[in-house]
């Protein structure tokens, strides 16, 4: 079972399916968290949600690389 999962993770199509929604969902969660942090006036929560936004925005680069390198021409 684990061998089949690891074999599937080596295929670029599955990697693309796994990492493609990360920027969208991460930015949405970061936006909701940032709105809540502003209402609570919590500096720590604002910093934490800005880190979530930064990480999810940075995850767009591997998604783009995976999409462009493995898409049919």
mmJSON file of the N, C-alpha and C atoms, coordinates in Angstrom:
{"data_MODEL":{"atom_site":{
"group_PDB":["ATOM","ATOM","ATOM","ATOM","ATOM","ATOM","ATOM","ATOM","ATOM","ATOM","ATOM","ATOM","ATOM","ATOM","ATOM","ATOM","ATOM","ATOM","ATOM","ATOM","ATOM","ATOM","ATOM","ATOM","ATOM","ATOM","ATOM","ATOM","ATOM","ATOM","ATOM","ATOM","ATOM","ATOM","ATOM","ATOM","ATOM","ATOM","ATOM","ATOM","ATOM","ATOM","ATOM","ATOM","ATOM","ATOM","ATOM","ATOM","ATOM","ATOM","ATOM","ATOM","ATOM","ATOM","ATOM","ATOM","ATOM","ATOM","ATOM","ATOM","ATOM","ATOM","ATOM","ATOM","ATOM","ATOM","ATOM","ATOM","ATOM","ATOM","ATOM","ATOM","ATOM","ATOM","ATOM","ATOM","ATOM","ATOM","ATOM","ATOM","ATOM","ATOM","ATOM","ATOM","ATOM","ATOM","ATOM","ATOM","ATOM","ATOM","ATOM","ATOM","ATOM","ATOM","ATOM","ATOM","ATOM","ATOM","ATOM","ATOM","ATOM","ATOM","ATOM","ATOM","ATOM","ATOM","ATOM","ATOM","ATOM","ATOM","ATOM","ATOM","ATOM","ATOM","ATOM","ATOM","ATOM","ATOM","ATOM","ATOM","ATOM","ATOM","ATOM","ATOM","ATOM","ATOM","ATOM","ATOM","ATOM","ATOM","ATOM","ATOM","ATOM","ATOM","ATOM","ATOM","ATOM","ATOM","ATOM","ATOM","ATOM","ATOM","ATOM","ATOM","ATOM","ATOM","ATOM","ATOM","ATOM","ATOM","ATOM","ATOM","ATOM","ATOM","ATOM","ATOM","ATOM","ATOM","ATOM","ATOM","ATOM","ATOM","ATOM","ATOM","ATOM","ATOM","ATOM","ATOM","ATOM","ATOM","ATOM","ATOM","ATOM","ATOM","ATOM","ATOM","ATOM","ATOM","ATOM","ATOM","ATOM","ATOM","ATOM","ATOM","ATOM","ATOM","ATOM","ATOM","ATOM","ATOM","ATOM","ATOM","ATOM","ATOM","ATOM","ATOM","ATOM","ATOM","ATOM","ATOM","ATOM","ATOM","ATOM","ATOM","ATOM","ATOM","ATOM","ATOM","ATOM","ATOM","ATOM","ATOM","ATOM","ATOM","ATOM","ATOM","ATOM","ATOM","ATOM"],
"id":[1,2,3,4,5,6,7,8,9,10,11,12,13,14,15,16,17,18,19,20,21,22,23,24,25,26,27,28,29,30,31,32,33,34,35,36,37,38,39,40,41,42,43,44,45,46,47,48,49,50,51,52,53,54,55,56,57,58,59,60,61,62,63,64,65,66,67,68,69,70,71,72,73,74,75,76,77,78,79,80,81,82,83,84,85,86,87,88,89,90,91,92,93,94,95,96,97,98,99,100,101,102,103,104,105,106,107,108,109,110,111,112,113,114,115,116,117,118,119,120,121,122,123,124,125,126,127,128,129,130,131,132,133,134,135,136,137,138,139,140,141,142,143,144,145,146,147,148,149,150,151,152,153,154,155,156,157,158,159,160,161,162,163,164,165,166,167,168,169,170,171,172,173,174,175,176,177,178,179,180,181,182,183,184,185,186,187,188,189,190,191,192,193,194,195,196,197,198,199,200,201,202,203,204,205,206,207,208,209,210,211,212,213,214,215,216,217,218,219],
"type_symbol":["N","C","C","N","C","C","N","C","C","N","C","C","N","C","C","N","C","C","N","C","C","N","C","C","N","C","C","N","C","C","N","C","C","N","C","C","N","C","C","N","C","C","N","C","C","N","C","C","N","C","C","N","C","C","N","C","C","N","C","C","N","C","C","N","C","C","N","C","C","N","C","C","N","C","C","N","C","C","N","C","C","N","C","C","N","C","C","N","C","C","N","C","C","N","C","C","N","C","C","N","C","C","N","C","C","N","C","C","N","C","C","N","C","C","N","C","C","N","C","C","N","C","C","N","C","C","N","C","C","N","C","C","N","C","C","N","C","C","N","C","C","N","C","C","N","C","C","N","C","C","N","C","C","N","C","C","N","C","C","N","C","C","N","C","C","N","C","C","N","C","C","N","C","C","N","C","C","N","C","C","N","C","C","N","C","C","N","C","C","N","C","C","N","C","C","N","C","C","N","C","C","N","C","C","N","C","C","N","C","C","N","C","C","N","C","C","N","C","C"],
"label_atom_id":["N","CA","C","N","CA","C","N","CA","C","N","CA","C","N","CA","C","N","CA","C","N","CA","C","N","CA","C","N","CA","C","N","CA","C","N","CA","C","N","CA","C","N","CA","C","N","CA","C","N","CA","C","N","CA","C","N","CA","C","N","CA","C","N","CA","C","N","CA","C","N","CA","C","N","CA","C","N","CA","C","N","CA","C","N","CA","C","N","CA","C","N","CA","C","N","CA","C","N","CA","C","N","CA","C","N","CA","C","N","CA","C","N","CA","C","N","CA","C","N","CA","C","N","CA","C","N","CA","C","N","CA","C","N","CA","C","N","CA","C","N","CA","C","N","CA","C","N","CA","C","N","CA","C","N","CA","C","N","CA","C","N","CA","C","N","CA","C","N","CA","C","N","CA","C","N","CA","C","N","CA","C","N","CA","C","N","CA","C","N","CA","C","N","CA","C","N","CA","C","N","CA","C","N","CA","C","N","CA","C","N","CA","C","N","CA","C","N","CA","C","N","CA","C","N","CA","C","N","CA","C","N","CA","C","N","CA","C","N","CA","C","N","CA","C","N","CA","C","N","CA","C","N","CA","C"],
"label_alt_id":[null,null,null,null,null,null,null,null,null,null,null,null,null,null,null,null,null,null,null,null,null,null,null,null,null,null,null,null,null,null,null,null,null,null,null,null,null,null,null,null,null,null,null,null,null,null,null,null,null,null,null,null,null,null,null,null,null,null,null,null,null,null,null,null,null,null,null,null,null,null,null,null,null,null,null,null,null,null,null,null,null,null,null,null,null,null,null,null,null,null,null,null,null,null,null,null,null,null,null,null,null,null,null,null,null,null,null,null,null,null,null,null,null,null,null,null,null,null,null,null,null,null,null,null,null,null,null,null,null,null,null,null,null,null,null,null,null,null,null,null,null,null,null,null,null,null,null,null,null,null,null,null,null,null,null,null,null,null,null,null,null,null,null,null,null,null,null,null,null,null,null,null,null,null,null,null,null,null,null,null,null,null,null,null,null,null,null,null,null,null,null,null,null,null,null,null,null,null,null,null,null,null,null,null,null,null,null,null,null,null,null,null,null,null,null,null,null,null,null],
"label_comp_id":["UNK","UNK","UNK","UNK","UNK","UNK","UNK","UNK","UNK","UNK","UNK","UNK","UNK","UNK","UNK","UNK","UNK","UNK","UNK","UNK","UNK","UNK","UNK","UNK","UNK","UNK","UNK","UNK","UNK","UNK","UNK","UNK","UNK","UNK","UNK","UNK","UNK","UNK","UNK","UNK","UNK","UNK","UNK","UNK","UNK","UNK","UNK","UNK","UNK","UNK","UNK","UNK","UNK","UNK","UNK","UNK","UNK","UNK","UNK","UNK","UNK","UNK","UNK","UNK","UNK","UNK","UNK","UNK","UNK","UNK","UNK","UNK","UNK","UNK","UNK","UNK","UNK","UNK","UNK","UNK","UNK","UNK","UNK","UNK","UNK","UNK","UNK","UNK","UNK","UNK","UNK","UNK","UNK","UNK","UNK","UNK","UNK","UNK","UNK","UNK","UNK","UNK","UNK","UNK","UNK","UNK","UNK","UNK","UNK","UNK","UNK","UNK","UNK","UNK","UNK","UNK","UNK","UNK","UNK","UNK","UNK","UNK","UNK","UNK","UNK","UNK","UNK","UNK","UNK","UNK","UNK","UNK","UNK","UNK","UNK","UNK","UNK","UNK","UNK","UNK","UNK","UNK","UNK","UNK","UNK","UNK","UNK","UNK","UNK","UNK","UNK","UNK","UNK","UNK","UNK","UNK","UNK","UNK","UNK","UNK","UNK","UNK","UNK","UNK","UNK","UNK","UNK","UNK","UNK","UNK","UNK","UNK","UNK","UNK","UNK","UNK","UNK","UNK","UNK","UNK","UNK","UNK","UNK","UNK","UNK","UNK","UNK","UNK","UNK","UNK","UNK","UNK","UNK","UNK","UNK","UNK","UNK","UNK","UNK","UNK","UNK","UNK","UNK","UNK","UNK","UNK","UNK","UNK","UNK","UNK","UNK","UNK","UNK","UNK","UNK","UNK","UNK","UNK","UNK"],
"label_asym_id":["A","A","A","A","A","A","A","A","A","A","A","A","A","A","A","A","A","A","A","A","A","A","A","A","A","A","A","A","A","A","A","A","A","A","A","A","A","A","A","A","A","A","A","A","A","A","A","A","A","A","A","A","A","A","A","A","A","A","A","A","A","A","A","A","A","A","A","A","A","A","A","A","A","A","A","A","A","A","A","A","A","A","A","A","A","A","A","A","A","A","A","A","A","A","A","A","A","A","A","A","A","A","A","A","A","A","A","A","A","A","A","A","A","A","A","A","A","A","A","A","A","A","A","A","A","A","A","A","A","A","A","A","A","A","A","A","A","A","A","A","A","A","A","A","A","A","A","A","A","A","A","A","A","A","A","A","A","A","A","A","A","A","A","A","A","A","A","A","A","A","A","A","A","A","A","A","A","A","A","A","A","A","A","A","A","A","A","A","A","A","A","A","A","A","A","A","A","A","A","A","A","A","A","A","A","A","A","A","A","A","A","A","A","A","A","A","A","A","A"],
"label_entity_id":["1","1","1","1","1","1","1","1","1","1","1","1","1","1","1","1","1","1","1","1","1","1","1","1","1","1","1","1","1","1","1","1","1","1","1","1","1","1","1","1","1","1","1","1","1","1","1","1","1","1","1","1","1","1","1","1","1","1","1","1","1","1","1","1","1","1","1","1","1","1","1","1","1","1","1","1","1","1","1","1","1","1","1","1","1","1","1","1","1","1","1","1","1","1","1","1","1","1","1","1","1","1","1","1","1","1","1","1","1","1","1","1","1","1","1","1","1","1","1","1","1","1","1","1","1","1","1","1","1","1","1","1","1","1","1","1","1","1","1","1","1","1","1","1","1","1","1","1","1","1","1","1","1","1","1","1","1","1","1","1","1","1","1","1","1","1","1","1","1","1","1","1","1","1","1","1","1","1","1","1","1","1","1","1","1","1","1","1","1","1","1","1","1","1","1","1","1","1","1","1","1","1","1","1","1","1","1","1","1","1","1","1","1","1","1","1","1","1","1"],
"label_seq_id":[1,1,1,2,2,2,3,3,3,4,4,4,5,5,5,6,6,6,7,7,7,8,8,8,9,9,9,10,10,10,11,11,11,12,12,12,13,13,13,14,14,14,15,15,15,16,16,16,17,17,17,18,18,18,19,19,19,20,20,20,21,21,21,22,22,22,23,23,23,24,24,24,25,25,25,26,26,26,27,27,27,28,28,28,29,29,29,30,30,30,31,31,31,32,32,32,33,33,33,34,34,34,35,35,35,36,36,36,37,37,37,38,38,38,39,39,39,40,40,40,41,41,41,42,42,42,43,43,43,44,44,44,45,45,45,46,46,46,47,47,47,48,48,48,49,49,49,50,50,50,51,51,51,52,52,52,53,53,53,54,54,54,55,55,55,56,56,56,57,57,57,58,58,58,59,59,59,60,60,60,61,61,61,62,62,62,63,63,63,64,64,64,65,65,65,66,66,66,67,67,67,68,68,68,69,69,69,70,70,70,71,71,71,72,72,72,73,73,73],
"pdbx_PDB_ins_code":[null,null,null,null,null,null,null,null,null,null,null,null,null,null,null,null,null,null,null,null,null,null,null,null,null,null,null,null,null,null,null,null,null,null,null,null,null,null,null,null,null,null,null,null,null,null,null,null,null,null,null,null,null,null,null,null,null,null,null,null,null,null,null,null,null,null,null,null,null,null,null,null,null,null,null,null,null,null,null,null,null,null,null,null,null,null,null,null,null,null,null,null,null,null,null,null,null,null,null,null,null,null,null,null,null,null,null,null,null,null,null,null,null,null,null,null,null,null,null,null,null,null,null,null,null,null,null,null,null,null,null,null,null,null,null,null,null,null,null,null,null,null,null,null,null,null,null,null,null,null,null,null,null,null,null,null,null,null,null,null,null,null,null,null,null,null,null,null,null,null,null,null,null,null,null,null,null,null,null,null,null,null,null,null,null,null,null,null,null,null,null,null,null,null,null,null,null,null,null,null,null,null,null,null,null,null,null,null,null,null,null,null,null,null,null,null,null,null,null],
"Cartn_x":[0.821,0.0,0.867,1.849,2.726,3.548,3.925,4.686,3.878,2.59,1.767,1.583,1.487,1.368,2.654,3.79,5.069,5.287,4.854,4.976,4.105,2.9,2.018,2.556,3.215,3.75,4.936,5.505,6.597,6.088,4.8,4.227,3.871,4.288,4.077,2.61,1.736,0.31,-0.255,0.139,-0.357,0.224,1.481,2.09,1.376,1.061,0.349,-1.031,-1.729,-3.058,-2.962,-1.894,-1.752,-1.383,-0.494,-0.015,-0.741,-1.569,-2.241,-3.165,-3.981,-4.888,-4.231,-2.977,-2.34,-2.359,-1.984,-2.007,-3.411,-4.392,-5.757,-6.314,-6.224,-6.76,-5.952,-4.642,-3.802,-4.088,-4.247,-4.559,-5.944,-6.897,-8.241,-8.211,-7.501,-7.399,-6.639,-5.594,-4.854,-5.686,-6.509,-7.369,-8.395,-9.033,-10.004,-9.312,-8.144,-7.405,-6.973,-6.593,-6.163,-7.326,-8.484,-9.673,-10.004,-9.962,-10.225,-9.168,-7.911,-6.829,-6.982,-7.447,-7.654,-8.792,-9.856,-10.963,-10.561,-9.713,-9.255,-8.115,-7.54,-6.41,-5.238,-4.985,-3.905,-2.723,-1.64,-0.435,0.148,0.136,0.665,-0.161,-1.466,-2.323,-2.121,-1.909,-1.655,-0.364,0.672,1.948,1.822,1.103,0.92,0.164,-0.884,-1.644,-0.881,-0.065,0.769,1.816,2.296,3.212,2.482,1.224,0.426,0.255,-0.027,-0.167,1.154,2.266,3.576,3.896,3.661,3.953,3.048,1.782,0.876,1.168,1.586,1.974,3.259,4.171,5.408,5.16,4.082,3.781,3.247,2.967,2.527,3.667,4.901,6.042,6.206,6.222,6.316,5.112,3.952,2.768,2.962,3.474,3.699,4.788,5.856,6.937,6.43,5.655,5.104,4.149,3.337,2.364,3.045,4.027,4.661,5.619,6.249,7.219,6.569,5.354,4.726,3.466,3.179,1.985,2.342,1.403,1.67,1.807,2.687,2.921,2.073],
"Cartn_y":[-1.192,0.0,1.258,1.305,2.477,2.58,1.421,1.454,2.073,1.769,2.356,3.859,4.297,5.737,6.453,5.882,6.503,6.488,5.427,5.363,6.443,6.624,7.653,9.055,9.269,10.606,10.965,9.992,10.285,10.771,10.62,11.065,12.545,13.341,14.79,15.196,14.381,14.747,14.758,13.784,13.72,14.843,15.162,16.27,17.568,17.747,18.961,19.042,17.914,17.899,18.202,17.76,17.987,19.423,20.035,21.367,22.505,22.209,23.272,24.131,23.581,24.448,25.137,24.863,25.467,26.997,27.677,29.145,29.716,29.117,29.649,29.475,28.242,27.979,28.686,28.76,29.441,30.928,31.555,32.984,33.255,32.365,32.548,32.412,31.402,31.238,32.399,32.87,34.008,35.274,35.476,36.656,36.621,35.463,35.337,35.537,34.927,35.096,36.527,37.215,38.606,39.51,39.258,40.04,39.824,38.563,38.263,38.907,38.859,39.445,40.958,41.616,43.058,43.41,42.604,42.866,42.61,41.612,41.308,42.225,42.954,43.849,43.104,41.91,41.073,41.147,41.699,41.839,40.476,39.538,38.2,37.484,37.607,36.968,37.593,38.902,39.562,39.053,38.914,38.417,36.968,36.151,34.747,34.617,35.399,35.303,35.894,36.894,37.404,36.371,35.579,34.489,33.429,33.15,32.211,32.737,34.019,34.621,34.539,34.799,34.739,33.327,32.34,30.957,30.496,30.831,30.41,31.143,32.381,33.095,32.512,32.112,31.497,30.118,29.462,28.143,28.237,29.415,29.575,29.305,29.55,29.315,27.836,26.908,25.488,25.01,25.562,25.186,25.576,26.762,27.229,26.415,26.094,25.298,23.914,23.319,21.986,22.016,23.042,23.127,23.319,24.202,24.506,23.405,22.715,21.707,20.38,20.141,18.857,18.953,20.119,20.242,19.849,19.26,18.879,20.113,20.047,21.187,21.122],
"Cartn_z":[0.0,0.0,0.0,0.877,0.93,-0.336,-0.903,-2.153,-3.283,-3.343,-4.407,-4.199,-2.951,-2.679,-3.076,-2.705,-3.069,-4.572,-5.249,-6.707,-7.358,-6.825,-7.381,-7.136,-6.009,-5.716,-6.603,-7.272,-8.205,-9.559,-9.787,-11.053,-10.952,-11.925,-11.847,-11.838,-12.42,-12.426,-11.01,-10.201,-8.834,-7.978,-8.195,-7.455,-7.789,-9.061,-9.468,-8.811,-8.757,-8.137,-6.644,-5.997,-4.56,-4.211,-4.992,-4.604,-5.303,-6.292,-7.03,-6.163,-5.252,-4.479,-3.288,-2.991,-1.814,-1.819,-2.901,-2.853,-2.648,-3.266,-3.175,-1.769,-1.248,0.089,1.162,0.984,1.966,2.036,0.886,0.883,1.458,1.184,1.743,3.27,3.77,5.225,5.856,5.187,5.702,5.736,4.727,4.697,5.826,6.01,7.103,8.448,8.616,9.868,10.101,9.037,9.175,9.559,9.004,9.382,10.856,11.293,12.704,13.595,13.165,13.966,14.082,13.028,13.106,14.058,14.036,14.96,16.408,16.623,17.977,18.426,17.489,17.731,18.369,17.834,18.338,17.376,17.857,17.037,16.675,17.614,17.35,16.281,16.346,15.348,13.973,13.925,12.646,12.027,12.829,12.321,11.861,12.635,12.263,10.942,10.763,9.521,8.343,8.585,7.498,7.084,8.016,7.674,6.843,7.186,6.393,4.97,4.839,3.513,2.744,3.403,2.761,2.282,3.123,2.749,1.613,1.674,0.604,-0.702,-0.62,-1.842,-2.418,-1.551,-2.023,-2.621,-2.22,-2.78,-4.208,-4.69,-6.078,-7.049,-6.628,-7.514,-7.848,-6.867,-7.243,-8.053,-7.792,-8.591,-10.046,-10.265,-11.63,-12.308,-11.594,-12.169,-12.533,-11.646,-11.908,-13.09,-13.165,-14.255,-15.594,-15.662,-16.951,-17.403,-16.452,-16.861,-17.24,-16.779,-17.053,-17.892,-18.429,-19.264,-20.697,-21.393,-22.783,-23.661,-24.617,-25.525,-26.748],
"occupancy":[1.0,1.0,1.0,1.0,1.0,1.0,1.0,1.0,1.0,1.0,1.0,1.0,1.0,1.0,1.0,1.0,1.0,1.0,1.0,1.0,1.0,1.0,1.0,1.0,1.0,1.0,1.0,1.0,1.0,1.0,1.0,1.0,1.0,1.0,1.0,1.0,1.0,1.0,1.0,1.0,1.0,1.0,1.0,1.0,1.0,1.0,1.0,1.0,1.0,1.0,1.0,1.0,1.0,1.0,1.0,1.0,1.0,1.0,1.0,1.0,1.0,1.0,1.0,1.0,1.0,1.0,1.0,1.0,1.0,1.0,1.0,1.0,1.0,1.0,1.0,1.0,1.0,1.0,1.0,1.0,1.0,1.0,1.0,1.0,1.0,1.0,1.0,1.0,1.0,1.0,1.0,1.0,1.0,1.0,1.0,1.0,1.0,1.0,1.0,1.0,1.0,1.0,1.0,1.0,1.0,1.0,1.0,1.0,1.0,1.0,1.0,1.0,1.0,1.0,1.0,1.0,1.0,1.0,1.0,1.0,1.0,1.0,1.0,1.0,1.0,1.0,1.0,1.0,1.0,1.0,1.0,1.0,1.0,1.0,1.0,1.0,1.0,1.0,1.0,1.0,1.0,1.0,1.0,1.0,1.0,1.0,1.0,1.0,1.0,1.0,1.0,1.0,1.0,1.0,1.0,1.0,1.0,1.0,1.0,1.0,1.0,1.0,1.0,1.0,1.0,1.0,1.0,1.0,1.0,1.0,1.0,1.0,1.0,1.0,1.0,1.0,1.0,1.0,1.0,1.0,1.0,1.0,1.0,1.0,1.0,1.0,1.0,1.0,1.0,1.0,1.0,1.0,1.0,1.0,1.0,1.0,1.0,1.0,1.0,1.0,1.0,1.0,1.0,1.0,1.0,1.0,1.0,1.0,1.0,1.0,1.0,1.0,1.0,1.0,1.0,1.0,1.0,1.0,1.0],
"B_iso_or_equiv":[0.0,0.0,0.0,0.0,0.0,0.0,0.0,0.0,0.0,0.0,0.0,0.0,0.0,0.0,0.0,0.0,0.0,0.0,0.0,0.0,0.0,0.0,0.0,0.0,0.0,0.0,0.0,0.0,0.0,0.0,0.0,0.0,0.0,0.0,0.0,0.0,0.0,0.0,0.0,0.0,0.0,0.0,0.0,0.0,0.0,0.0,0.0,0.0,0.0,0.0,0.0,0.0,0.0,0.0,0.0,0.0,0.0,0.0,0.0,0.0,0.0,0.0,0.0,0.0,0.0,0.0,0.0,0.0,0.0,0.0,0.0,0.0,0.0,0.0,0.0,0.0,0.0,0.0,0.0,0.0,0.0,0.0,0.0,0.0,0.0,0.0,0.0,0.0,0.0,0.0,0.0,0.0,0.0,0.0,0.0,0.0,0.0,0.0,0.0,0.0,0.0,0.0,0.0,0.0,0.0,0.0,0.0,0.0,0.0,0.0,0.0,0.0,0.0,0.0,0.0,0.0,0.0,0.0,0.0,0.0,0.0,0.0,0.0,0.0,0.0,0.0,0.0,0.0,0.0,0.0,0.0,0.0,0.0,0.0,0.0,0.0,0.0,0.0,0.0,0.0,0.0,0.0,0.0,0.0,0.0,0.0,0.0,0.0,0.0,0.0,0.0,0.0,0.0,0.0,0.0,0.0,0.0,0.0,0.0,0.0,0.0,0.0,0.0,0.0,0.0,0.0,0.0,0.0,0.0,0.0,0.0,0.0,0.0,0.0,0.0,0.0,0.0,0.0,0.0,0.0,0.0,0.0,0.0,0.0,0.0,0.0,0.0,0.0,0.0,0.0,0.0,0.0,0.0,0.0,0.0,0.0,0.0,0.0,0.0,0.0,0.0,0.0,0.0,0.0,0.0,0.0,0.0,0.0,0.0,0.0,0.0,0.0,0.0,0.0,0.0,0.0,0.0,0.0,0.0],
"pdbx_formal_charge":[null,null,null,null,null,null,null,null,null,null,null,null,null,null,null,null,null,null,null,null,null,null,null,null,null,null,null,null,null,null,null,null,null,null,null,null,null,null,null,null,null,null,null,null,null,null,null,null,null,null,null,null,null,null,null,null,null,null,null,null,null,null,null,null,null,null,null,null,null,null,null,null,null,null,null,null,null,null,null,null,null,null,null,null,null,null,null,null,null,null,null,null,null,null,null,null,null,null,null,null,null,null,null,null,null,null,null,null,null,null,null,null,null,null,null,null,null,null,null,null,null,null,null,null,null,null,null,null,null,null,null,null,null,null,null,null,null,null,null,null,null,null,null,null,null,null,null,null,null,null,null,null,null,null,null,null,null,null,null,null,null,null,null,null,null,null,null,null,null,null,null,null,null,null,null,null,null,null,null,null,null,null,null,null,null,null,null,null,null,null,null,null,null,null,null,null,null,null,null,null,null,null,null,null,null,null,null,null,null,null,null,null,null,null,null,null,null,null,null],
"auth_seq_id":[1,1,1,2,2,2,3,3,3,4,4,4,5,5,5,6,6,6,7,7,7,8,8,8,9,9,9,10,10,10,11,11,11,12,12,12,13,13,13,14,14,14,15,15,15,16,16,16,17,17,17,18,18,18,19,19,19,20,20,20,21,21,21,22,22,22,23,23,23,24,24,24,25,25,25,26,26,26,27,27,27,28,28,28,29,29,29,30,30,30,31,31,31,32,32,32,33,33,33,34,34,34,35,35,35,36,36,36,37,37,37,38,38,38,39,39,39,40,40,40,41,41,41,42,42,42,43,43,43,44,44,44,45,45,45,46,46,46,47,47,47,48,48,48,49,49,49,50,50,50,51,51,51,52,52,52,53,53,53,54,54,54,55,55,55,56,56,56,57,57,57,58,58,58,59,59,59,60,60,60,61,61,61,62,62,62,63,63,63,64,64,64,65,65,65,66,66,66,67,67,67,68,68,68,69,69,69,70,70,70,71,71,71,72,72,72,73,73,73],
"auth_comp_id":["UNK","UNK","UNK","UNK","UNK","UNK","UNK","UNK","UNK","UNK","UNK","UNK","UNK","UNK","UNK","UNK","UNK","UNK","UNK","UNK","UNK","UNK","UNK","UNK","UNK","UNK","UNK","UNK","UNK","UNK","UNK","UNK","UNK","UNK","UNK","UNK","UNK","UNK","UNK","UNK","UNK","UNK","UNK","UNK","UNK","UNK","UNK","UNK","UNK","UNK","UNK","UNK","UNK","UNK","UNK","UNK","UNK","UNK","UNK","UNK","UNK","UNK","UNK","UNK","UNK","UNK","UNK","UNK","UNK","UNK","UNK","UNK","UNK","UNK","UNK","UNK","UNK","UNK","UNK","UNK","UNK","UNK","UNK","UNK","UNK","UNK","UNK","UNK","UNK","UNK","UNK","UNK","UNK","UNK","UNK","UNK","UNK","UNK","UNK","UNK","UNK","UNK","UNK","UNK","UNK","UNK","UNK","UNK","UNK","UNK","UNK","UNK","UNK","UNK","UNK","UNK","UNK","UNK","UNK","UNK","UNK","UNK","UNK","UNK","UNK","UNK","UNK","UNK","UNK","UNK","UNK","UNK","UNK","UNK","UNK","UNK","UNK","UNK","UNK","UNK","UNK","UNK","UNK","UNK","UNK","UNK","UNK","UNK","UNK","UNK","UNK","UNK","UNK","UNK","UNK","UNK","UNK","UNK","UNK","UNK","UNK","UNK","UNK","UNK","UNK","UNK","UNK","UNK","UNK","UNK","UNK","UNK","UNK","UNK","UNK","UNK","UNK","UNK","UNK","UNK","UNK","UNK","UNK","UNK","UNK","UNK","UNK","UNK","UNK","UNK","UNK","UNK","UNK","UNK","UNK","UNK","UNK","UNK","UNK","UNK","UNK","UNK","UNK","UNK","UNK","UNK","UNK","UNK","UNK","UNK","UNK","UNK","UNK","UNK","UNK","UNK","UNK","UNK","UNK"],
"auth_asym_id":["A","A","A","A","A","A","A","A","A","A","A","A","A","A","A","A","A","A","A","A","A","A","A","A","A","A","A","A","A","A","A","A","A","A","A","A","A","A","A","A","A","A","A","A","A","A","A","A","A","A","A","A","A","A","A","A","A","A","A","A","A","A","A","A","A","A","A","A","A","A","A","A","A","A","A","A","A","A","A","A","A","A","A","A","A","A","A","A","A","A","A","A","A","A","A","A","A","A","A","A","A","A","A","A","A","A","A","A","A","A","A","A","A","A","A","A","A","A","A","A","A","A","A","A","A","A","A","A","A","A","A","A","A","A","A","A","A","A","A","A","A","A","A","A","A","A","A","A","A","A","A","A","A","A","A","A","A","A","A","A","A","A","A","A","A","A","A","A","A","A","A","A","A","A","A","A","A","A","A","A","A","A","A","A","A","A","A","A","A","A","A","A","A","A","A","A","A","A","A","A","A","A","A","A","A","A","A","A","A","A","A","A","A","A","A","A","A","A","A"],
"auth_atom_id":["N","CA","C","N","CA","C","N","CA","C","N","CA","C","N","CA","C","N","CA","C","N","CA","C","N","CA","C","N","CA","C","N","CA","C","N","CA","C","N","CA","C","N","CA","C","N","CA","C","N","CA","C","N","CA","C","N","CA","C","N","CA","C","N","CA","C","N","CA","C","N","CA","C","N","CA","C","N","CA","C","N","CA","C","N","CA","C","N","CA","C","N","CA","C","N","CA","C","N","CA","C","N","CA","C","N","CA","C","N","CA","C","N","CA","C","N","CA","C","N","CA","C","N","CA","C","N","CA","C","N","CA","C","N","CA","C","N","CA","C","N","CA","C","N","CA","C","N","CA","C","N","CA","C","N","CA","C","N","CA","C","N","CA","C","N","CA","C","N","CA","C","N","CA","C","N","CA","C","N","CA","C","N","CA","C","N","CA","C","N","CA","C","N","CA","C","N","CA","C","N","CA","C","N","CA","C","N","CA","C","N","CA","C","N","CA","C","N","CA","C","N","CA","C","N","CA","C","N","CA","C","N","CA","C","N","CA","C","N","CA","C","N","CA","C","N","CA","C","N","CA","C","N","CA","C"],
"pdbx_PDB_model_num":[1,1,1,1,1,1,1,1,1,1,1,1,1,1,1,1,1,1,1,1,1,1,1,1,1,1,1,1,1,1,1,1,1,1,1,1,1,1,1,1,1,1,1,1,1,1,1,1,1,1,1,1,1,1,1,1,1,1,1,1,1,1,1,1,1,1,1,1,1,1,1,1,1,1,1,1,1,1,1,1,1,1,1,1,1,1,1,1,1,1,1,1,1,1,1,1,1,1,1,1,1,1,1,1,1,1,1,1,1,1,1,1,1,1,1,1,1,1,1,1,1,1,1,1,1,1,1,1,1,1,1,1,1,1,1,1,1,1,1,1,1,1,1,1,1,1,1,1,1,1,1,1,1,1,1,1,1,1,1,1,1,1,1,1,1,1,1,1,1,1,1,1,1,1,1,1,1,1,1,1,1,1,1,1,1,1,1,1,1,1,1,1,1,1,1,1,1,1,1,1,1,1,1,1,1,1,1,1,1,1,1,1,1,1,1,1,1,1,1]
}}}
